[in-house]
């Protein structure tokens, strides 16, 4: 996965979270009665937020793994130069 691809995916995920935040502001409070359609929309929004957070976590974990690999490479390279 290239850096540009990771950046695009991260930007899309963050944008999706922002949109869901806007959409969740328009939802009725749980204490109010809701139609089946409103309940379905709420469930879909929650599912999208959970999936998006999972994707962001995967990207963050991948980024940390790559950073650690780069640090190991630099240490090994410096040892070889010495």
DSSP file (Angstrom, degrees, kcal/mol; ACC not computed):
  #  RESIDUE AA STRUCTURE BP1 BP2  ACC     N-H-->O    O-->H-N    N-H-->O    O-->H-N    TCO  KAPPA ALPHA  PHI   PSI    X-CA   Y-CA   Z-CA
    1    1 A X              0   0    0      0, 0.0     2,-0.1     0, 0.0     0, 0.0   0.000 360.0 360.0 360.0 127.8    0.0    0.0    0.0
    2    2 A X     >  -     0   0    0      1,-0.1     4,-2.3     4,-0.0     5,-0.2  -0.322 360.0-113.5 -80.5 164.7    1.5    3.3   -1.0
    3    3 A X  H  > S+     0   0    0      1,-0.2     4,-2.8     2,-0.2     5,-0.2   0.906 117.8  53.2 -62.8 -42.0    1.7    6.4    1.2
    4    4 A X  H  > S+     0   0    0      1,-0.2     4,-2.5     2,-0.2    -1,-0.2   0.896 108.5  49.8 -61.9 -39.7   -0.7    8.2   -1.1
    5    5 A X  H  > S+     0   0    0      2,-0.2     4,-2.6     1,-0.2    -1,-0.2   0.925 111.8  48.2 -64.6 -44.0   -3.2    5.4   -0.9
    6    6 A X  H  X S+     0   0    0     -4,-2.3     4,-2.5     2,-0.2    -2,-0.2   0.906 111.9  49.7 -62.3 -41.8   -3.0    5.4    2.9
    7    7 A X  H  X S+     0   0    0     -4,-2.8     4,-2.6     2,-0.2    -2,-0.2   0.917 111.5  48.6 -64.0 -42.5   -3.4    9.2    3.1
    8    8 A X  H  X S+     0   0    0     -4,-2.5     4,-2.6     2,-0.2    -2,-0.2   0.928 112.3  48.4 -62.5 -44.4   -6.5    9.0    0.8
    9    9 A X  H  X S+     0   0    0     -4,-2.6     4,-2.3     2,-0.2    -2,-0.2   0.899 112.6  48.6 -63.8 -40.5   -8.0    6.3    2.9
   10   10 A X  H  X S+     0   0    0     -4,-2.5     4,-2.6     2,-0.2     5,-0.2   0.924 112.0  48.9 -65.0 -43.7   -7.4    8.2    6.1
   11   11 A X  H  X S+     0   0    0     -4,-2.6     4,-2.4     1,-0.2    -2,-0.2   0.907 112.2  48.8 -63.2 -41.4   -8.8   11.4    4.6
   12   12 A X  H  X S+     0   0    0     -4,-2.6     4,-2.3     2,-0.2    -1,-0.2   0.904 112.0  49.0 -64.8 -40.6  -11.9    9.5    3.4
   13   13 A X  H  X S+     0   0    0     -4,-2.3     4,-2.1     2,-0.2    -2,-0.2   0.912 112.3  47.4 -66.4 -42.2  -12.4    7.8    6.8
   14   14 A X  H  X S+     0   0    0     -4,-2.6     4,-2.2     2,-0.2    -2,-0.2   0.913 111.9  50.8 -65.1 -41.7  -12.1   11.2    8.7
   15   15 A X  H  X S+     0   0    0     -4,-2.4     4,-2.5    -5,-0.2    -2,-0.2   0.898 108.7  52.1 -61.7 -40.5  -14.5   12.8    6.2
   16   16 A X  H  X S+     0   0    0     -4,-2.3     4,-2.4     1,-0.2    -1,-0.2   0.893 108.7  50.6 -63.7 -39.3  -17.0    9.9    6.8
   17   17 A X  H  X S+     0   0    0     -4,-2.1     4,-2.1     2,-0.2    -1,-0.2   0.900 110.0  50.1 -65.2 -39.4  -16.7   10.4   10.6
   18   18 A X  H  X S+     0   0    0     -4,-2.2     4,-2.1     2,-0.2    -2,-0.2   0.925 111.4  48.2 -64.3 -43.2  -17.4   14.2   10.2
   19   19 A X  H  X S+     0   0    0     -4,-2.5     4,-2.6     1,-0.2    -2,-0.2   0.902 111.3  50.3 -63.2 -39.8  -20.4   13.5    8.0
   20   20 A X  H  X S+     0   0    0     -4,-2.4     4,-2.7     2,-0.2    -1,-0.2   0.855 107.1  54.7 -68.0 -32.7  -21.7   11.0   10.5
   21   21 A X  H  X S+     0   0    0     -4,-2.1     4,-1.2     2,-0.2    -1,-0.2   0.922 110.5  45.9 -64.7 -42.4  -21.2   13.5   13.3
   22   22 A X  H  X S+     0   0    0     -4,-2.1     4,-0.6     1,-0.2     3,-0.2   0.916 114.6  48.0 -63.8 -42.9  -23.4   16.0   11.3
   23   23 A X  H >< S+     0   0    0     -4,-2.6     3,-1.0     1,-0.2     4,-0.3   0.876 107.7  54.7 -67.1 -37.4  -26.0   13.3   10.6
   24   24 A X  H >< S+     0   0    0     -4,-2.7     3,-1.0     1,-0.3    -1,-0.2   0.788  98.5  63.5 -69.6 -24.9  -26.1   12.1   14.2
   25   25 A X  H 3< S+     0   0    0     -4,-1.2    -1,-0.3     1,-0.2    -2,-0.2   0.779 102.1  51.9 -66.3 -24.7  -26.9   15.7   15.3
   26   26 A X  T << S+     0   0    0     -3,-1.0    -1,-0.2    -4,-0.6    -2,-0.2   0.476  87.9 107.0 -90.8  -2.5  -30.1   15.4   13.4
   27   27 A X  S <  S-     0   0    0     -3,-1.0     2,-0.1    -4,-0.3     3,-0.1  -0.437  76.6-108.9 -76.3 149.7  -31.2   12.1   15.0
   28   28 A X        -     0   0    0     -2,-0.1    -1,-0.1     1,-0.1    -2,-0.1  -0.443  42.2 -96.7 -69.8 149.1  -34.0   12.1   17.5
   29   29 A X    >   -     0   0    0      1,-0.1     3,-1.7    -2,-0.1    -1,-0.1  -0.345  33.1-114.8 -62.7 151.7  -33.1   11.4   21.1
   30   30 A X  T 3  S+     0   0    0      1,-0.3    -1,-0.1    -3,-0.1     4,-0.1   0.776 113.2  64.4 -61.1 -26.3  -33.4    7.8   22.1
   31   31 A X  T 3  S+     0   0    0      2,-0.1    -1,-0.3     0, 0.0     2,-0.2   0.694  88.8  84.0 -72.2 -17.4  -36.2    8.7   24.6
   32   32 A X  S <  S-     0   0    0     -3,-1.7     2,-0.1     1,-0.1    -4,-0.0  -0.602  92.1-102.9 -86.7 145.9  -38.5    9.9   21.7
   33   33 A X        -     0   0    0     -2,-0.2     2,-0.3     1,-0.0    -1,-0.1  -0.409  42.5-163.7 -65.1 142.8  -40.6    7.4   19.8
   34   34 A X        -     0   0    0     -4,-0.1     2,-0.1    -2,-0.1    -1,-0.0  -0.949  16.8-120.3-131.0 149.8  -39.2    6.5   16.4
   35   35 A X     >  -     0   0    0     -2,-0.3     4,-2.3     1,-0.1     5,-0.2  -0.319  37.4-103.5 -76.1 167.9  -40.6    4.9   13.3
   36   36 A X  H  > S+     0   0    0      1,-0.2     4,-2.4     2,-0.2     5,-0.1   0.882 123.8  53.4 -60.1 -37.3  -39.1    1.7   11.9
   37   37 A X  H  > S+     0   0    0      2,-0.2     4,-2.6     1,-0.2    -1,-0.2   0.906 108.3  48.8 -65.6 -41.3  -37.4    3.8    9.2
   38   38 A X  H  > S+     0   0    0      2,-0.2     4,-2.3     1,-0.2    -1,-0.2   0.895 111.7  49.6 -65.6 -39.1  -35.8    6.1   11.8
   39   39 A X  H  X S+     0   0    0     -4,-2.3     4,-2.4     2,-0.2    -2,-0.2   0.899 111.2  49.8 -64.8 -40.4  -34.6    3.1   13.8
   40   40 A X  H  X S+     0   0    0     -4,-2.4     4,-2.6     2,-0.2    -2,-0.2   0.924 110.7  49.3 -63.8 -44.7  -33.1    1.6   10.7
   41   41 A X  H  X S+     0   0    0     -4,-2.6     4,-2.4     2,-0.2    -2,-0.2   0.899 111.0  50.3 -61.8 -41.1  -31.3    4.8    9.8
   42   42 A X  H  X S+     0   0    0     -4,-2.3     4,-2.4     2,-0.2    -1,-0.2   0.932 111.4  48.1 -62.1 -45.9  -29.9    5.1   13.3
   43   43 A X  H  X S+     0   0    0     -4,-2.4     4,-2.4     1,-0.2    -2,-0.2   0.900 111.5  50.1 -63.2 -41.2  -28.6    1.5   13.1
   44   44 A X  H  X S+     0   0    0     -4,-2.6     4,-2.4     2,-0.2    -1,-0.2   0.906 110.6  49.9 -63.5 -41.6  -27.1    2.1    9.7
   45   45 A X  H  X S+     0   0    0     -4,-2.4     4,-2.3     2,-0.2    -2,-0.2   0.923 111.0  48.6 -63.6 -44.1  -25.3    5.3   10.9
   46   46 A X  H  X S+     0   0    0     -4,-2.4     4,-2.3     1,-0.2    -2,-0.2   0.912 111.3  50.5 -61.9 -42.6  -24.0    3.5   14.0
   47   47 A X  H  X S+     0   0    0     -4,-2.4     4,-2.5     1,-0.2    -1,-0.2   0.908 110.1  49.8 -62.4 -42.5  -22.7    0.6   11.8
   48   48 A X  H  X S+     0   0    0     -4,-2.4     4,-2.5     2,-0.2    -1,-0.2   0.902 110.6  49.9 -63.6 -41.3  -21.0    3.1    9.4
   49   49 A X  H  X S+     0   0    0     -4,-2.3     4,-2.6     2,-0.2    -1,-0.2   0.924 111.6  48.3 -63.9 -43.9  -19.3    4.9   12.3
   50   50 A X  H  X S+     0   0    0     -4,-2.3     4,-2.2     2,-0.2    -2,-0.2   0.926 113.0  47.6 -63.2 -44.7  -18.0    1.6   13.8
   51   51 A X  H  X S+     0   0    0     -4,-2.5     4,-2.2     1,-0.2    -1,-0.2   0.904 112.5  49.7 -62.4 -41.1  -16.7    0.4   10.4
   52   52 A X  H  X S+     0   0    0     -4,-2.5     4,-2.4     2,-0.2    -2,-0.2   0.909 110.0  50.0 -66.1 -42.1  -15.0    3.8    9.8
   53   53 A X  H  X S+     0   0    0     -4,-2.6     4,-2.3     1,-0.2    -1,-0.2   0.897 109.6  52.1 -62.8 -39.2  -13.4    3.7   13.2
   54   54 A X  H  X S+     0   0    0     -4,-2.2     4,-2.3     2,-0.2    -2,-0.2   0.914 109.3  49.7 -62.0 -42.4  -12.1    0.2   12.6
   55   55 A X  H  X S+     0   0    0     -4,-2.2     4,-2.3     1,-0.2    -2,-0.2   0.907 110.2  50.1 -63.8 -41.4  -10.6    1.3    9.3
   56   56 A X  H  X S+     0   0    0     -4,-2.4     4,-2.6     1,-0.2    -1,-0.2   0.894 109.5  51.5 -63.8 -38.7   -8.9    4.3   11.0
   57   57 A X  H  X S+     0   0    0     -4,-2.3     4,-2.9     2,-0.2     5,-0.2   0.915 109.2  50.4 -64.1 -42.1   -7.5    1.9   13.6
   58   58 A X  H  X S+     0   0    0     -4,-2.3     4,-2.5     2,-0.2    -2,-0.2   0.918 112.1  47.3 -60.7 -43.1   -6.1   -0.4   10.9
   59   59 A X  H  X S+     0   0    0     -4,-2.3     4,-2.4     2,-0.2    -2,-0.2   0.906 112.8  48.9 -64.8 -41.4   -4.5    2.5    9.1
   60   60 A X  H  X S+     0   0    0     -4,-2.6     4,-2.3     2,-0.2    -2,-0.2   0.927 112.5  47.9 -64.2 -44.5   -3.0    3.8   12.4
   61   61 A X  H  X S+     0   0    0     -4,-2.9     4,-2.4     2,-0.2    -2,-0.2   0.909 111.9  49.9 -61.8 -42.3   -1.7    0.4   13.3
   62   62 A X  H  X S+     0   0    0     -4,-2.5     4,-2.5    -5,-0.2    -1,-0.2   0.905 109.6  51.6 -62.7 -41.8   -0.2    0.0    9.8
   63   63 A X  H  X S+     0   0    0     -4,-2.4     4,-2.4     1,-0.2    -1,-0.2   0.909 110.1  48.4 -62.1 -42.7    1.4    3.4   10.1
   64   64 A X  H  X S+     0   0    0     -4,-2.3     4,-2.4     2,-0.2    -2,-0.2   0.901 111.0  51.0 -64.8 -40.7    3.0    2.4   13.5
   65   65 A X  H  X S+     0   0    0     -4,-2.4     4,-2.3     2,-0.2    -2,-0.2   0.917 111.6  47.4 -61.9 -43.4    4.2   -0.9   12.0
   66   66 A X  H  X S+     0   0    0     -4,-2.5     4,-2.4     2,-0.2    -2,-0.2   0.894 110.8  51.6 -65.9 -39.6    5.8    0.9    9.1
   67   67 A X  H  X S+     0   0    0     -4,-2.4     4,-2.3     2,-0.2    -2,-0.2   0.920 110.8  48.2 -62.9 -43.2    7.4    3.5   11.4
   68   68 A X  H  X S+     0   0    0     -4,-2.4     4,-2.3     2,-0.2    -2,-0.2   0.904 111.3  50.4 -63.7 -41.5    8.9    0.7   13.5
   69   69 A X  H  X S+     0   0    0     -4,-2.3     4,-2.3     2,-0.2    -2,-0.2   0.900 110.0  50.5 -63.9 -40.2   10.2   -1.1   10.4
   70   70 A X  H  X S+     0   0    0     -4,-2.4     4,-2.5     2,-0.2    -2,-0.2   0.912 109.7  50.2 -63.9 -42.0   11.8    2.1    9.2
   71   71 A X  H  X S+     0   0    0     -4,-2.3     4,-2.3     2,-0.2    -2,-0.2   0.907 110.3  49.8 -63.2 -41.2   13.5    2.7   12.6
   72   72 A X  H  X S+     0   0    0     -4,-2.3     4,-2.5     1,-0.2    -1,-0.2   0.906 110.4  51.1 -62.3 -41.4   14.8   -0.9   12.5
   73   73 A X  H  X S+     0   0    0     -4,-2.3     4,-2.8     1,-0.2    -2,-0.2   0.926 109.6  49.3 -61.3 -45.3   16.2   -0.3    9.0
   74   74 A X  H  X S+     0   0    0     -4,-2.5     4,-2.6     2,-0.2    -2,-0.2   0.901 111.3  49.3 -63.3 -41.0   17.9    2.9   10.1
   75   75 A X  H  X S+     0   0    0     -4,-2.3     4,-2.1     2,-0.2    -1,-0.2   0.938 113.2  46.5 -62.9 -46.4   19.5    1.2   13.1
   76   76 A X  H  X S+     0   0    0     -4,-2.5     4,-2.0     1,-0.2    -2,-0.2   0.903 112.8  50.0 -62.8 -41.7   20.7   -1.7   10.9
   77   77 A X  H  X S+     0   0    0     -4,-2.8     4,-1.8     1,-0.2    -1,-0.2   0.917 110.4  49.8 -62.9 -43.9   22.0    0.7    8.2
   78   78 A X  H  X S+     0   0    0     -4,-2.6     4,-1.3     1,-0.2    -1,-0.2   0.872 109.5  51.8 -64.3 -36.9   23.9    2.7   10.9
   79   79 A X  H  < S+     0   0    0     -4,-2.1    -1,-0.2     1,-0.2    -2,-0.2   0.897 108.9  50.4 -64.9 -40.1   25.5   -0.5   12.3
   80   80 A X  H  < S+     0   0    0     -4,-2.0    -1,-0.2     1,-0.2    -2,-0.2   0.842 109.0  51.8 -68.0 -32.8   26.7   -1.5    8.9
   81   81 A X  H  <        0   0    0     -4,-1.8    -1,-0.2     1,-0.2    -2,-0.2   0.800 360.0 360.0 -72.5 -28.5   28.2    1.9    8.3
   82   82 A X     <        0   0    0     -4,-1.3    -1,-0.2    -5,-0.2    -2,-0.2   0.479 360.0 360.0 -76.3 360.0   30.1    1.8   11.6
